[in-house]
Amino acid sequence: MHPPKIGVAIATHNKKELLRECLLKLYNSDYANIYVVVVDDGSIDDTVDMVNKEFPLAIVLQGDGNLWWTGATNLAIEKCLGNNCDYIFLLNPDVMVFPETLSSLLENSEKHAPLISAALVMSYGKTDLVWWGGAKKIFSSFPFWALSLTIKRGADIRFLSLKGSYVTNIVHGRGVLVPRLILEKIGLYDQIAFPHYGADVDFSARVIEAGFEMQIVPGAKVFLRVESTGHPLMALNKGFLKGYYDFMFDRKSGETAKVWWYLLKKHVSWYSRVPAYLFILLLNTFRYWLQAAFIVFKR
């Protein structure tokens, strides 16, 4: 029997140099049966030429800048599924895999199939520090939005007891292996309601609602170029008031007010939507201004 075919779905926009490093690491993987699809959504930094010249095995599809992350990711996934891939590996251009990342994720998913396996995300250049290691419910009876990080950001992995895979209530696009069966069961990402942010949270909620499990595999690590990530609190760089407005309403900076309303509308009972929504807006406002105060204090 042939080893499972893994389709790698990468959505990118003006990240040529990061993408080059990402693909170099990917093609240095110890797992060879991969089919790489890069969707470039209107870049002006010669991304397409670079990929075509330096990585001729990769398939490049182009958008006009209106696909955003979700539309571009869906396009890449559809291309992979159309080429009979057994799994889809979601990868962002600012994420770098290790040689053993893919094989470790696949081993876990095959062992517990059908299952989504996600890598442990480390901070690039700080090889022992965890940037993301999954999330869990605060209380088992709480809705999906009441989550806390399983591992505190910045934790030193050398002092953590991580001997096996463990359950997470959310996955993203930074090194996540999704079986074809699950995609066929629940569908792709919702690019209408969540064109850029929130699609991963919605997808994770749908996975759980469909009865599937998601796990973090500590033996499968990736490095994230933290400085390039589109984390919503990066809006702080625009000035505090402008940053807060963008954090709440701008698509590139989080679109928090819209995203969370749509998430609650899709996944939370009608009677708890409004109080949950107000709580989330207040919590995100508090987080934003706490970060702003921290920046001012550092100065």
Long-range contacts (C-beta under 8 A, 24 or more apart in sequence): 2-33, 3-31, 3-33, 4-33, 4-86, 4-87, 4-106, 4-110, 5-33, 5-34, 5-35, 5-83, 5-84, 5-85, 5-86, 5-87, 6-31, 6-33, 6-34, 6-35, 6-85, 6-86, 6-87, 6-88, 6-89, 6-102, 6-106, 6-177, 7-34, 7-35, 7-36, 7-37, 7-76, 7-77, 7-79, 7-80, 7-81, 7-83, 7-85, 7-87, 7-88, 7-89, 8-34, 8-35, 8-36, 8-37, 8-80, 8-88, 8-89, 8-91, 9-37, 9-39, 9-73, 9-76, 9-77, 9-80, 9-88, 9-89, 9-90, 9-91, 10-36, 10-37, 10-38, 10-39, 10-76, 10-91, 10-92, 10-93, 11-39, 11-41, 11-67, 11-69, 11-72, 11-73, 11-76, 11-92, 11-173, 12-38, 12-39, 12-40, 12-41, 12-43, 12-47, 12-72, 12-92, 12-93, 13-40, 13-41, 13-42, 13-43, 13-65, 13-72, 14-43, 14-44, 14-45, 14-47, 15-43, 15-45, 15-47, 15-93, 15-94, 15-228, 16-43, 16-45, 16-46, 16-47, 16-50, 18-93, 18-94, 18-225, 18-228, 19-47, 19-50, 19-51, 19-93, 20-50, 20-54, 21-96, 22-91, 22-92, 22-93, 22-94, 22-95, 22-96, 23-51, 23-54, 23-55, 23-58, 25-96, 25-97, 25-98, 26-91, 26-97, 27-55, 27-57, 28-99, 29-97, 29-99, 29-100, 29-101, 29-102, 29-103, 30-99, 30-100, 30-102, 30-103, 31-102, 31-103, 31-106, 34-89, 34-102, 35-59, 35-80, 35-83, 35-85, 37-61, 37-76, 37-79, 37-80, 38-76, 39-63, 39-67, 39-72, 39-73, 39-75, 39-76, 41-65, 41-66, 41-67, 41-68, 41-71, 41-72, 42-66, 42-67, 67-191, 68-191, 68-195, 68-196, 68-251, 69-173, 69-195, 69-196, 69-197, 69-199, 70-189, 70-190, 70-191, 70-194, 70-195, 70-196, 70-199, 71-191, 71-195, 73-173, 73-189, 73-199, 74-188, 74-189, 74-191, 77-183, 77-188, 77-189, 78-188, 81-180, 81-183, 85-180, 86-179, 86-180, 87-177, 87-178, 87-179, 87-180, 88-177, 88-178, 88-180, 88-183, 89-175, 89-176, 89-177, 89-178, 90-172, 90-173, 90-174, 90-175, 90-176, 90-177, 90-178, 91-173, 91-174, 91-175, 92-173, 92-174, 94-224, 94-225, 94-228, 94-229, 95-121, 95-174, 95-175, 95-222, 95-223, 95-224, 95-225, 96-124, 96-222, 96-223, 96-224, 96-225, 97-175, 97-222, 98-220, 98-221, 98-222, 100-219, 100-220, 101-175, 101-220, 101-221, 101-222, 102-177, 102-220, 104-217, 104-219, 104-220, 105-175, 105-177, 105-217, 105-220, 106-177, 108-165, 108-215, 108-217, 108-220, 109-177, 109-179, 112-165, 112-213, 112-215, 113-179, 113-181, 114-179, 114-181, 114-182, 114-212, 115-179, 115-212, 115-213, 115-214, 115-215, 116-171, 116-176, 116-177, 116-178, 116-179, 116-182, 116-207, 116-212, 116-213, 116-214, 116-215, 117-165, 117-176, 117-177, 117-214, 117-215, 117-216, 117-217, 117-220, 118-168, 118-171, 118-172, 118-175, 118-176, 118-177, 118-214, 118-215, 118-216, 118-217, 119-174, 119-175, 119-176, 119-216, 119-217, 119-220, 119-221, 119-222, 120-157, 120-162, 120-216, 120-217, 120-218, 120-220, 120-221, 120-222, 121-174, 121-175, 121-221, 121-222, 121-223, 121-224, 122-157, 122-221, 122-222, 122-223, 122-224, 123-154, 123-223, 123-224, 123-226, 124-223, 124-224, 124-225, 124-226, 125-223, 127-223, 128-156, 128-157, 128-158, 129-154, 129-155, 129-156, 129-157, 130-154, 130-155, 130-156, 130-157, 130-160, 131-224, 131-226, 132-172, 132-174, 132-224, 133-216, 133-218, 134-166, 134-167, 134-168, 134-169, 134-170, 134-216, 135-168, 135-169, 135-170, 136-167, 136-168, 136-169, 137-169, 143-267, 143-268, 143-272, 143-276, 144-169, 144-170, 144-201, 144-204, 144-205, 144-208, 144-267, 144-268, 145-260, 145-263, 145-264, 145-267, 145-268, 145-276, 145-280, 150-216, 157-218, 162-218, 163-218, 164-218, 165-215, 165-216, 165-217, 165-218, 166-215, 166-216, 166-218, 167-213, 167-214, 167-215, 167-216, 168-214, 168-215, 168-216, 169-204, 169-208, 169-214, 170-200, 170-201, 170-204, 170-214, 171-200, 171-203, 171-204, 171-207, 171-214, 172-200, 173-200, 174-222, 174-224, 175-220, 175-222, 182-207, 182-210, 182-212, 185-210, 185-212, 186-210, 186-212, 193-262, 193-266, 194-259, 194-262, 194-263, 195-251, 196-251, 196-252, 196-255, 197-232, 197-251, 197-254, 197-255, 197-256, 197-259, 198-255, 198-259, 198-260, 198-262, 198-263, 201-263, 202-262, 202-263, 202-266, 202-267, 205-263, 205-266, 205-267, 209-267, 232-256, 233-287, 233-288, 233-291, 235-288, 236-288, 236-291, 236-292, 236-295, 240-289, 240-292, 243-288, 243-292, 244-285, 244-288, 244-289, 244-292, 247-284, 247-288, 248-284, 256-281, 256-284, 257-281, 260-284
